[in-house]
Amino acid sequence: MIRLDRRLILNFDWTLFILVLIISGIGLLNIYSSGFSLTDFHQTQLYIKQVQWILIGLVGMALAFFIDYRFLSRHAYIIYGISIVLLLVVFTAGYATRGSQRWIAVGGFTFQPSELVKLTIILALAKYFDRHQIGRGYHLTELFIPFLIVIVPFLFILKQPDLGTGLILFILFLSIVFFVGLDWKSLLIAAAGGLILTPIGWYFLKDYQRERILTFFSPERDPLGSGYHIIQSMIAVGSGGIFGKGFLKGSQTQLKFLPEQQTDFVFSVFAEEWGFLGGMILLILFLSLILWGLKIMIHSKDYPGALIAFGITMLIFWEVFINIGMVLGILPVVGIPLPFLSYGGSSMVVLMTAVGLLMNISVRRFILQSS
């Protein structure tokens, strides 16, 4: 399972590691700023907790790096099953806040199992498609088991309720299906079915979720209610201008006009303080991380490694795309964190563990090549 090999150290992926550390460091400064107040000079302690989560995440990264990803792939269904059990524990022993029951208390920390499911679904789908390679595009009937792998946790997570995480699971499924190949007739049928089922899906959404979607199209319909988040976020981003207002000098942030500024709208804080130029630098860092992940996928020496690398890279891509789109008002507010920047331990630990897996796949191509 864990086998120390000096080639792991010699071929360590420093580029990926440094990119993640830089983005996480930027996130830490951003969380410090978002908790600061110009009015009473009070500083929240969230950034200290974030440091703790980063350190725990680095431990998870190390474990994921040293445990052969092929071992994890062989036991993917067991790992997936454990994550489903944890989702069930949420409903029996979890605690609720703001109307959502998503967390389990572990010692002095809280953990959100739905974040772990994002990674375990990638492992489970990779194992399935590796074991069921057919050499052509899959038909819809051949995707029943993969769909079942996703729909079970999707329904549990929707019940919490957590539309954002459920949406990510479904998008991950579609991304991986397109990667392995889908028969074009099945693609047309799936697209038509999606259009037909959209009105039905609207019926199953909760009232606040429908309101978020309506607000996306017209934020001004309720500027002090459901539209407040988007309006304040767009004001913060726009007020940053080209060069930004400077560290700890964002008025929307420091005067607390910006809601959820440590979590969902953390990019608004960054854009207000560092402006368009800072935002572009951050996006370039994310783009570099995503392209590096795709490079690892391309150079992987086996199919499971390629599938896992692609799934992890798509997880990071879609969370960045949706979160920033949400902050800029071009996508509905669905509560998806910005990777490595948003405050939150579960997301940080799972993403760093996922990056450890990416580094695992990256370095073991040299070992597989020479063995």
Secondary structure, DSSP 8 states (H G I E B T S, - for coil): -B---HHHHHT--HHHHHHHHHHHHHHHHHHHHHTB-TTT--B-SHHHHHHHHHHHHHHHHHHHHHB-HHHHHHTHHHHHHHHHHHHHHHHHH-EEETTEEEEEEETTEEE-HHHHHHHHHHHHHHHHHHHT--SS-B-GGGGHHHHHHHHHHHHHHHHTT-HHHHHHHHHHHHHHHHHH-B-HHHHHHHHHHHHHHHHHHHHHS-HHHHHHHHHHH-GGGSTTTTTHHHHHHHHHHHHTTTT-S-TT--HHHHTT-STTTTTTTHHHHHHHHHHHHHHHHHHHHHHHHHHHHHHHHHH-SSHHHHHHHHHHHHHHHHHHHHHHHHHTTSS-------TTTSS-HHHHHHHHHHHHHHHHHHHHHHHHHH-
